[in-house]
Amino acid sequence: MATLQDVYRPVRKEMEDVERIIAASLSEGTVPELRKINRALRASPGKRLRPAMVLLSAHAGAYRRRKDGRGRRESIAKTAAAVELIHVSTLVHDDVMDASLLRHRKPTVNALHGDNVAICAGDYLLARAFMLLAETGNPALIGIASRAVKDVCEGQVLQVWRRGKAMGLKEYDAIIDRKTAALFRAACGMGACAAGLEGSALPFFGFHFGRGFQMIDDYLDIVSDEKTLGKRPGENIRQGEWTLPALLLLQQVPKASRASTAERCMEDMRLLRRMIAMRHVGESVWKAVNEEMRKAEQALDSLPASPCRQALHQLLDLSVSRLK
């Protein structure tokens, strides 16, 4: 099985460019307190999955054979860095809305500095992202990113609005399409756009990969432990945000008992885990994830063979393996 480093190998040098740009973006500014927060965020970088997908999508074309290849490489790196800053800004805001105290096994910005500062820090990251996109001179990139941010905001509002209320798979789909899949779609679409590719299937790949990715995360958030996740498991369920495994479980419960079962599961994660195991909900999650990854794979198969297309195939396999 390939590792994440194997997936990143075709764009390893460009990933170094992305890190340089992120470091420069987060070290600027005249407010020492904000620079301190940004240094802490850089010290806990996460997987850098989305910027890697920008770069891999861009390399699906042959932009390095163009006369403007060097300048285009810097533009693509700035695009990838911008996507990562947008992603981190959403995490900072998510932690405020979810009252989360840990991320990547470290205290969140809101845990250390309070909600007001965290909101401003997230806004700052978003502003820096759009400054980078403006530097590329490509307004289409700003358009794609703006739509993605709009979708993420809509998804967050939908999720919070549904807390503690009955919902079904249709509402779940509407939330993950916006909160997660939209930014993956944008990452792949912006990579293709920055490289001058038109009519690419890469946004379709990103969208369905993002849906499957979120389904996996939602399952692991229930069945995994804090050491594995780097944060307290089951936070969404405790707040009344029903994700795919819990919704699939409730479908197996008689309607008359669903409300009481939901309430009991919110209060007792061990009960929820036992019921999910007893009713083989994991198999249903597996089927849903594989359907999304199958659609993503079909999109990749429409692209010409290349090391980067192969890396994106490896990413699909690696993601699904998290369920094993």
Stockholm file with secondary structure:
# STOCKHOLM 1.0

chainA/1-324         MATLQDVYRPVRKEMEDVERIIAASLSEGTVPELRKINRALRASPGKRLRPAMVLLSAHAGAYRRRKDGRGRRESIAKTAAAVELIHVSTLVHDDVMDASLLRHRKPTVNALHGDNVAICAGDYLLARAFMLLAETGNPALIGIASRAVKDVCEGQVLQVWRRGKAMGLKEYDAIIDRKTAALFRAACGMGACAAGLEGSALPFFGFHFGRGFQMIDDYLDIVSDEKTLGKRPGENIRQGEWTLPALLLLQQVPKASRASTAERCMEDMRLLRRMIAMRHVGESVWKAVNEEMRKAEQALDSLPASPCRQALHQLLDLSVSRLK
#=GR chainA/1-324 SS CCCHHHHHGGGHHHHHHHHHHHHHHHHCSSCHHHHHHHHHHHTSCCCCHHHHHHHHHHTTSCGGGSTTHHHHHHHHHHHHHHHHHHHHHHHHHHHHHHTCCEETTEECHHHHHCHHHHHHHHHHHHHHHHHHHHHTTCHHHHHHHHHHHHHHHHHHHHHHHTTTSCCCHHHHHHHHIIIIIHHHHHHHHHHHHHTTCCSCSHHHHHHHHHHHHHHHHHHHHHHSCHHHHSSCTTHHHHTTCCCHHHHHHHHTSCHHHHHHHHHHHHHCHHHHHHHHHHTTHHHHHHHHHHHHHHHHHHHHHTSCCCHHHHHHHHHHHHHHHTTC
#=GC SS_cons         CCCHHHHHGGGHHHHHHHHHHHHHHHHCSSCHHHHHHHHHHHTSCCCCHHHHHHHHHHTTSCGGGSTTHHHHHHHHHHHHHHHHHHHHHHHHHHHHHHTCCEETTEECHHHHHCHHHHHHHHHHHHHHHHHHHHHTTCHHHHHHHHHHHHHHHHHHHHHHHTTTSCCCHHHHHHHHIIIIIHHHHHHHHHHHHHTTCCSCSHHHHHHHHHHHHHHHHHHHHHHSCHHHHSSCTTHHHHTTCCCHHHHHHHHTSCHHHHHHHHHHHHHCHHHHHHHHHHTTHHHHHHHHHHHHHHHHHHHHHTSCCCHHHHHHHHHHHHHHHTTC
//
